[in-house]
Amino acid sequence: MSSRIIEIIIQTNDKTSAGLSAIQSKFPAAEKTIQRVASRMKGFAAAKFRATISLIDRVTEPGSRINSVLKSLAGKAYRLTVGVDG
């Protein structure tokens, strides 16, 4: 049996190296951004937060007016006269 060698020559035009180098050049900037975000998150985690709630009180003033009117009415003496006509 005889052996034959078949040689196939393929030529390609590589157009990916420019795009690949552009992507690789953006990695250091992305890593810096990730490091900045991570350091900010560590700062937030170490910070102490206090929640405050401010309410508008619309009940106290009318309630105190009603209370003072009731006290003034209760503090007075009333005379009731009942008459019978007959």
Buried (B, 14 or more C-beta within 10 A) or exposed (E): EEEEEEEEEEEEEEEEEEEEEEEEEEEEEEEEEEEEEEEEEEEEEEEEEEEEEEEEEEEEEEEEEEEEEEEEEEEEEEEEEEEEEE
